[in-house]
């Protein structure tokens, strides 16, 4: 309390304190550290804040990422490739042989074997170039022919090749008792490509139709 003799108006009434006294008192009560109670100072927070240039990692898949491209197998070096297998050359067909060679080496033996199996015992086959043994064709010139005779020459058939090519025109004739035939027939005209087997079969079929074989 103020001494009685020195009592002033300021001490007699506390509510009458000057304003600057309250301002000084309030300022003295403020904490010295204005940021007390905070975990970090503003400068520390700024330093530890995540950079905007660095992508944040997350445990969840991002829909913005493109799907991973499938790994392509590594290309083999040219030296690692196995050597290409050489293709086996196909053997040429017997029908591709020269005309005369094919007839003599392949057709005559095959025809002889086939007719022997059909019961023809004394067959003689030959290959020659001569005139047509057909009435009215003596002036037609020579033609390559396969001639077959059996039963002591009483039965004869001729297979004609006007050109030296088995794929070209062909004709057939047959006669008995050593006479000349009056008919020249086309031979295998419905076949697009003539083969060795077809040529043999055609003669066997025609002689069987003539009833010259044991099949009848």
QUIDA-V942538 format. One record per residue. N is the residue number from 1. RES is the residue in one letter. PHI is phi as a letter, one per 30 degrees, with the letter a starting at -180 (none if undefined). Layout:
BEGIN
((N:RES:PHI) (N:RES:PHI))
END
This chain:
BEGIN
((1:X:none) (2:X:d) (3:X:e) (4:X:d) (5:X:d) (6:X:c) (7:X:d) (8:X:c) (9:X:e) (10:X:d) (11:X:d) (12:X:d) (13:X:b) (14:X:d) (15:X:d) (16:X:c) (17:X:d) (18:X:d) (19:X:d) (20:X:d) (21:X:d) (22:X:d) (23:X:d) (24:X:d) (25:X:d) (26:X:d) (27:X:d) (28:X:d) (29:X:d) (30:X:d) (31:X:d) (32:X:d) (33:X:c) (34:X:d) (35:X:c) (36:X:d) (37:X:j) (38:X:d) (39:X:d) (40:X:b) (41:X:d) (42:X:e) (43:X:d) (44:X:d) (45:X:d) (46:X:d) (47:X:d) (48:X:d) (49:X:d) (50:X:d) (51:X:d) (52:X:d) (53:X:d) (54:X:c) (55:X:d) (56:X:d) (57:X:d) (58:X:b) (59:X:d) (60:X:c) (61:X:d) (62:X:c) (63:X:d) (64:X:d) (65:X:d) (66:X:d) (67:X:d) (68:X:d) (69:X:d) (70:X:d) (71:X:d) (72:X:d) (73:X:d) (74:X:d) (75:X:d) (76:X:d) (77:X:d) (78:X:e) (79:X:d) (80:X:d) (81:X:d) (82:X:d) (83:X:d) (84:X:d) (85:X:d) (86:X:d) (87:X:d) (88:X:d) (89:X:d) (90:X:d) (91:X:d) (92:X:d) (93:X:d) (94:X:d) (95:X:d) (96:X:d) (97:X:d) (98:X:e) (99:X:e) (100:X:d) (101:X:d) (102:X:d) (103:X:d) (104:X:d) (105:X:d) (106:X:c) (107:X:d) (108:X:e) (109:X:d) (110:X:d) (111:X:d) (112:X:e) (113:X:d) (114:X:d) (115:X:d) (116:X:d) (117:X:d) (118:X:d) (119:X:j) (120:X:d) (121:X:c) (122:X:c) (123:X:d) (124:X:b) (125:X:c) (126:X:b) (127:X:b) (128:X:a) (129:X:c) (130:X:a) (131:X:d) (132:X:d) (133:X:d) (134:X:b) (135:X:e) (136:X:i) (137:X:b) (138:X:d) (139:X:c) (140:X:d) (141:X:j) (142:X:d) (143:X:b) (144:X:d) (145:X:b) (146:X:c) (147:X:c) (148:X:b) (149:X:b) (150:X:a) (151:X:h) (152:X:h) (153:X:i) (154:X:d) (155:X:c) (156:X:b) (157:X:b) (158:X:b) (159:X:c) (160:X:c) (161:X:b) (162:X:e) (163:X:c) (164:X:d) (165:X:a) (166:X:d) (167:X:d) (168:X:d) (169:X:e) (170:X:b) (171:X:b) (172:X:b) (173:X:b) (174:X:b) (175:X:a) (176:X:c) (177:X:h) (178:X:h) (179:X:c) (180:X:d) (181:X:d) (182:X:c) (183:X:b) (184:X:c) (185:X:c) (186:X:d) (187:X:b) (188:X:h) (189:X:d) (190:X:d) (191:X:c) (192:X:d) (193:X:b) (194:X:d) (195:X:c) (196:X:e) (197:X:d) (198:X:d) (199:X:d) (200:X:d) (201:X:d) (202:X:d) (203:X:d) (204:X:d) (205:X:d) (206:X:d) (207:X:d) (208:X:d) (209:X:d) (210:X:d) (211:X:i) (212:X:c) (213:X:c) (214:X:d) (215:X:d) (216:X:d))
END
